[in-house]
Amino acid sequence: MTLFQLLMAGGVTMIALILCSIVSITVIIERCIYYSRRSRVKRTEFMEDVRKELDRGNTGYALKICGSIDTPFSKVVHAGLSFAGHPEQAISSNMERTIIIETNLLERYTTIVGTIGSTAVYIGLFGTVLGIIRAFISIAQSAGGGINVVSRGISESLVCTAAGLIVAVPAVMAYNYFIKKIDNFITEMELCASETIDLLTGRKNEPKTKG
């Protein structure tokens, strides 16, 4: 059988799996591009630049550095520096809100991939069951079909199970990768928030030298 004939043998279930595959691949590509663009700058180097500007008293230039870099942790630091001079609780709260916002952006669309990865196999099994039912109906309606009719019907129906696995495995792998990346981003944001608090409160609490 040709590939087109196998797809047609799967019926409506194959159409559903093809649509799931298209959606999954689209989201995977979009998320990979999104994460890669926000992973180009190293946190340690970024914080070192911010620290140097704060030591010089250039809070405004430190804010410009944060605004010129499109990463989740730079936005967290920007939120903290923009509240410089406020109480520590206010600075911390503003950065925590930014972390929540950035985390939501990082998690966007990932549940779609996770859902496809967990349900594609069952959709394929559903198509297989329907195919086997059709095969036995064909046996009942045809006289003397024998094992050939059964074998052909079952082999065609198993295509749905194979297609479900093909769709599910990459989706599950991608979802696990996304979860790991998101955890890394969250860790970096929390570390930057802690460092920013230390920088701002440390400068505020520095003892004044007597002239």
ChimeraX attribute file (.defattr): number of C-alpha atoms within 10 A of each C-alpha:
attribute: neighborCount
match mode: 1-to-1
recipient: residues
	/A:1	8
	/A:2	7
	/A:3	8
	/A:4	8
	/A:5	10
	/A:6	17
	/A:7	19
	/A:8	14
	/A:9	21
	/A:10	23
	/A:11	15
	/A:12	13
	/A:13	24
	/A:14	22
	/A:15	13
	/A:16	15
	/A:17	26
	/A:18	16
	/A:19	13
	/A:20	23
	/A:21	23
	/A:22	12
	/A:23	14
	/A:24	25
	/A:25	17
	/A:26	12
	/A:27	19
	/A:28	21
	/A:29	11
	/A:30	12
	/A:31	19
	/A:32	14
	/A:33	11
	/A:34	13
	/A:35	16
	/A:36	10
	/A:37	12
	/A:38	16
	/A:39	14
	/A:40	11
	/A:41	14
	/A:42	12
	/A:43	16
	/A:44	11
	/A:45	10
	/A:46	16
	/A:47	19
	/A:48	11
	/A:49	13
	/A:50	24
	/A:51	19
	/A:52	13
	/A:53	17
	/A:54	19
	/A:55	11
	/A:56	8
	/A:57	12
	/A:58	13
	/A:59	19
	/A:60	13
	/A:61	13
	/A:62	21
	/A:63	21
	/A:64	12
	/A:65	16
	/A:66	23
	/A:67	14
	/A:68	10
	/A:69	15
	/A:70	14
	/A:71	21
	/A:72	23
	/A:73	30
	/A:74	26
	/A:75	23
	/A:76	28
	/A:77	29
	/A:78	23
	/A:79	24
	/A:80	27
	/A:81	25
	/A:82	17
	/A:83	16
	/A:84	18
	/A:85	12
	/A:86	14
	/A:87	10
	/A:88	15
	/A:89	10
	/A:90	14
	/A:91	23
	/A:92	20
	/A:93	13
	/A:94	19
	/A:95	29
	/A:96	18
	/A:97	13
	/A:98	22
	/A:99	23
	/A:100	13
	/A:101	13
	/A:102	21
	/A:103	17
	/A:104	12
	/A:105	13
	/A:106	21
	/A:107	14
	/A:108	12
	/A:109	15
	/A:110	19
	/A:111	12
	/A:112	16
	/A:113	26
	/A:114	20
	/A:115	16
	/A:116	24
	/A:117	26
	/A:118	15
	/A:119	17
	/A:120	25
	/A:121	22
	/A:122	16
	/A:123	21
	/A:124	28
	/A:125	22
	/A:126	16
	/A:127	27
	/A:128	24
	/A:129	17
	/A:130	17
	/A:131	24
	/A:132	20
	/A:133	15
	/A:134	16
	/A:135	21
	/A:136	15
	/A:137	13
	/A:138	15
	/A:139	18
	/A:140	11
	/A:141	10
	/A:142	11
	/A:143	8
	/A:144	10
	/A:145	12
	/A:146	10
	/A:147	10
	/A:148	11
	/A:149	15
	/A:150	18
	/A:151	13
	/A:152	12
	/A:153	22
	/A:154	20
	/A:155	16
	/A:156	21
	/A:157	27
	/A:158	21
	/A:159	21
	/A:160	32
	/A:161	23
	/A:162	15
	/A:163	23
	/A:164	29
	/A:165	21
	/A:166	17
	/A:167	26
	/A:168	27
	/A:169	16
	/A:170	18
	/A:171	27
	/A:172	17
	/A:173	13
	/A:174	23
	/A:175	21
	/A:176	15
	/A:177	13
	/A:178	22
	/A:179	15
	/A:180	12
	/A:181	18
	/A:182	19
	/A:183	14
	/A:184	12
	/A:185	22
	/A:186	19
	/A:187	13
	/A:188	19
	/A:189	26
	/A:190	18
	/A:191	14
	/A:192	24
	/A:193	27
	/A:194	15
	/A:195	15
	/A:196	25
	/A:197	21
	/A:198	13
	/A:199	17
	/A:200	21
	/A:201	17
	/A:202	11
	/A:203	13
	/A:204	12
	/A:205	9
	/A:206	8
	/A:207	8
	/A:208	7
	/A:209	5
	/A:210	4
	/A:211	3
